[in-house]
Structure formats: structure tokens, C-alpha cells
Amino acid sequence: MAGEIKSLTSTLDDLLAPIVQEAMFVASERSVMRNLVKNFAVPKNTGKVLQVPIYPAQTAAALTEADDITLTAISTSKKDITLSEVGIGTNVSDLSLNFSSSNVIADLGKLFGEAVAKKLDSDLTALFSGFSTYALGSATDTQTEMTAAHLFAAAAKLKATGVPGPYFGVFNPKSIYNMKKTMTSTFIPQGSTGVVNQAMTEGFVGRIAGIDIYESSNVSADSATSAINGVFSRDALGLAMGQDIKIATQRDESARATEVICTATYGVSELHDTYGVQVAVDATVS
């Protein structure tokens, strides 16, 4: 029809919900640390800094019948968690959207979810180096390979001071490899245990010394040959979530493309230094 204007391009606005859903799912699946630490939701319009009160441990005393209880003054300290933004963006051409053989929407959701999960986990695992009360190994000692003894020592340190469980251990894959390679040896007496069998068949260590063991590439090496890993209680670290994954688009008509921008707003902080153990060991595979 003469004079009729036909639209040859389309935006992704109607496709945002599937992208967000996929990104949220992937982020949840790929993030190890998020479910292992204390989570806080930060309401809007409450400021960029979340103040978390820290209560000291208390001791109960024996009482004498009919005597008044001596009241104990409880003074709290606080930890501040400052929110900041993380983000990733990409440009989707109309040609890719309309004629790509792959599912562009699912690809975007997977891409963004993995990026946010990796950044969040990396920010939390970076806090392991701040566990200053209890430390095993040395970041400068590149010859110390991890063994099960490190786990038993970490559990002993936490339990001896009454740190509440459950306990979690998150390790660089190369660090935990050094322990798994000895546990899976047929010459080691414990080679027939359930833990060892699971490590041999699945590459997952499971629970040792009352610690749930996870391996993550987001525990970055602090040098070419070593990594700082962590064993901790849930209340050792805090994650304040201001805004979970948010995705928006911006049309660039001259480029026949749409910018897709993904952001999230959160903050991380150590809450209780004595609730975590730094485990600095070798991170090489030999």
C-alpha cells in the first residue's frame, strides 16, 4: 500500500521477562557462596550503607534461689555493608535476533547470569584473606599442599570457641585437588570410605570433619602457586542485596541493534572474624 510505513526492526522489550528469568536461574545455580553466607535484603530508600549489629557472646551464671539476677550490660558493635553496582552489557543486532540459529534470549540470560554469579562469588571469596584470627598455612609457602588435616584443624579452631555451625569450606579446585589425590589413592587405608568413593566418582569431596566442602574457580589464586581458601560459619560473612538482577534495553536505530544492560546492586563484608579460618595452601596440579 502506497505510503504505508512498515517496521523492519523490533526491540527486546517484550522479551525482557524470559531473559531475566534465565539470568536469575543461572545466577542462582552457578553461585556457590550466596547460599553459604548471611543474607540481608536492603529496602529501597534506606541508604547505601546497611548497618549490621554484632552481639558479643554471653555467659549464663548459676543462680541462688530467690536472689535477684545480676543484670549484664550488653554493648553491640556494628559492621557496615556498602552497596555498589555491578553490570554487564551487550549489543544485539536485529539480524542476530531474527535469524540466529541459537536461542538469543536464552544465550543472553545465561551470559548475564554467569557474569553476575562469578562477580558475586569472587567478591565474597576475596574476604577469606581477611580472616585474621585463625589462619592455616602461609600465602608465601608454595610447598604446603592441602590435606584433610587442614580441615580437622579448622573445625577444631571454630568448635573450640563455640562458633555455631554449620561449617562450610570453599576451595580453589587446584587446592582441593591436592587433598583428593591422596584420599583416592588405593594405598591409603581410608580408600574404601564413602567420602573417598564419592570423590573418585564425582569429583566432589562432600563432608569432612563436619565441614561441607565446595570447590570453586572463583577462589582466585593469590600468586602463581598458592590460593587463600576459607572454612567458615554462615554468620562469618554478610551479603546485602539491594537489587537483584535487573535488565533494561536501549534502542540504537541507526545501528539496527538494541543494547541490553544487566545490573545488580549488592555489598559484601566480613561480620565475625573469629567465625572463619583462612587456609592458604598450594594451588598447583602436579
FENLIN-V187779 format. One record per pair of residues at least 12 apart in sequence whose C-alpha atoms are under 6 Angstrom apart, sorted by the first residue. I is the first residue (numbers start at 1). J is the second residue. D is the distance in Angstrom with one decimal. If there is no record, write none. Layout:
[[I/J/D] [I/J/D]]
This chain:
[[19/105/5.6] [19/109/4.7] [22/109/4.7] [23/109/4.1] [23/110/5.5] [23/112/5.7] [23/113/4.0] [26/110/6.0] [26/113/4.9] [27/113/4.3] [27/114/5.7] [27/117/4.8] [31/117/5.0] [33/121/5.5] [36/234/5.7] [37/234/4.5] [37/237/5.5] [37/238/5.8] [38/234/5.8] [38/235/5.4] [38/238/4.7] [39/238/6.0] [39/239/4.9] [40/240/4.6] [41/240/5.9] [41/241/5.2] [42/241/5.9] [42/242/4.8] [48/82/5.8] [48/83/5.3] [49/81/5.5] [49/82/4.4] [50/80/5.6] [50/81/5.1] [51/79/5.8] [51/80/4.7] [52/78/5.3] [52/79/5.1] [53/77/5.9] [53/78/4.4] [54/76/5.5] [54/77/5.1] [54/78/5.2] [55/76/5.0] [81/267/5.7] [81/268/6.0] [81/269/5.8] [82/267/5.3] [83/266/4.9] [83/267/4.4] [84/265/5.4] [84/266/5.7] [85/264/5.7] [85/265/4.4] [86/263/5.6] [86/264/5.5] [87/262/5.4] [87/263/4.1] [88/262/5.3] [89/260/5.5] [89/261/4.3] [89/262/5.9] [90/259/5.8] [90/260/5.4] [91/258/5.7] [91/259/4.5] [92/257/5.4] [92/258/5.3] [93/256/5.9] [93/257/4.0] [94/256/5.8] [94/257/5.4] [122/218/5.1] [125/219/5.7] [128/230/5.4] [128/278/5.8] [131/273/5.5] [131/276/5.8] [131/277/5.8] [131/278/5.5] [133/274/5.7] [134/277/4.9] [135/277/5.5] [135/278/4.5] [136/278/6.0] [136/279/4.8] [137/279/6.0] [137/280/4.9] [137/281/5.8] [138/280/5.2] [139/280/5.1] [142/225/5.8] [142/226/5.7] [142/282/5.1] [144/281/5.4] [144/282/5.4] [145/178/5.9] [145/281/5.7] [145/282/5.0] [146/178/5.7] [146/179/5.4] [146/281/5.9] [147/179/4.7] [152/209/5.5] [163/275/6.0] [165/233/5.7] [167/211/4.9] [167/232/5.5] [167/233/4.7] [168/211/5.2] [168/212/4.8] [168/231/5.5] [168/232/5.4] [169/213/4.8] [169/230/5.7] [169/231/4.2] [170/214/4.8] [170/215/5.5] [170/230/5.7] [171/215/4.7] [171/229/5.0] [172/215/5.7] [172/216/5.5] [172/217/5.6] [172/219/5.0] [173/215/5.3] [174/283/4.8] [174/284/5.5] [174/285/5.9] [175/282/5.9] [175/283/4.5] [183/196/5.9] [184/196/5.7] [225/282/5.8] [225/283/5.2] [225/284/5.6] [226/281/5.6] [226/282/4.3] [226/283/4.4] [227/280/5.7] [227/281/5.9] [227/283/5.6] [228/279/5.7] [228/280/4.3] [229/279/4.9] [229/280/6.0] [230/277/5.7] [230/278/4.9] [230/279/5.5] [231/276/5.7] [231/277/5.1] [232/275/5.7] [232/276/4.1] [233/275/5.6] [236/271/5.2] [236/272/4.7] [236/275/4.9] [236/276/5.9] [237/269/5.9] [237/270/4.5] [237/271/5.2] [238/268/5.6] [238/269/5.3] [239/267/5.9] [239/268/4.7] [240/266/5.4] [240/267/5.1] [241/266/4.4] [242/265/5.2] [242/266/5.3] [243/264/5.5] [243/265/4.8] [244/264/5.1] [245/263/5.8] [245/264/4.8] [246/262/5.6] [246/263/5.3] [247/261/5.6] [247/262/4.4] [248/260/5.9] [248/261/5.4]]
